[in-house]
Amino acid sequence: MDAPAPEAFAAAIPDTVKYYLGRTGRLLEKVAGTPDRDRLLALRLAPDMFDTAHQFALTIRFAGRALLPPAGRAVPDLPEARGADDLMAFLEEIEEAIDPIRVADMGTRVTHRAGEADLEQGVAGYVTCFALPNMLFHLSMAYAGLRHGGMELGKADFDGFHAYPPLGRG
């Protein structure tokens, strides 16, 4: 069997971003369904880290940052309010903005900021080495914040694939 063509991998990039944005939504739905959602969203893994709500907001924004700039579109700002409902509304805004984007809509280079660094990258490197890893980093931090707060979650809640017996949640 031949290896998939590079174009097949490139075509999967927008779908991967959209998939993990969907996983983010599933986690937020779980948070919204808990009586202590405000406490969970306010948790920090360390005093100098963003709280869980901000980690979720950054996850969602990085989904937009992954696909909108390469398609020549602006990324919506982070919402000022960061309750569960606000985050879900922001997620829906980003989903709607990125839904129509396909690889064919993307240019070849992206100029952006990473913290205080001004960068210019080819689109493939920008998405696969900057935007998607940052999205998954902030999603991991939000997940870790929820687990730290006592929320029962496992790998399946993160990636949608794993299954473990109750004691081996992962």
C-alpha positions, 0 to 999 in steps of 0.5 A: 500500500502506498503512503498517502499523498502530502496533499491528503495530510494538508487537507486534514489540517483544517479538519484536525483544528475543527475536531479539537475545537469540538473536543473543547466544546465537549469539555465546556459542556461538561463544565457547564453541567456542573454546579461548581462551574465558576470555581472550576473555571477560576482554578489556576495550576500555579499562581502565575498561570492563567485560570482555566477559563482563560486557558479555554478562551485561548484554546478557542482563539488558537483554533481561529488563529490556526485557520483564519490568518492563513485564509486572510481573515481576522481573528475575533478578540477574546471575550471579556466575560469568561463564564461557561456560557460566554466561552460557549458563545465564543466557541460558536463564533470561531466555529462559524468563522472557520467552518468554510475554510479549506486548504485551497483558501489559504495563502502561503505565508503568515505574519504574526506575533508569538508573545513579543516575537514578530514572525513570518512563517510559511502556512504549513509551519505556522499551522503545524508548528505554532498554532495547532500546538498552542491550541493543544497546549492551552486545551491541555492546561484547561483539562489539567485545571479541571482535573486539578479541581476534582472533575472526573475526566479521562483521555476520552474526554480530551481526544474522543478515542480512548476507553479505559475501565473506571480505575484506569482513566488515564 
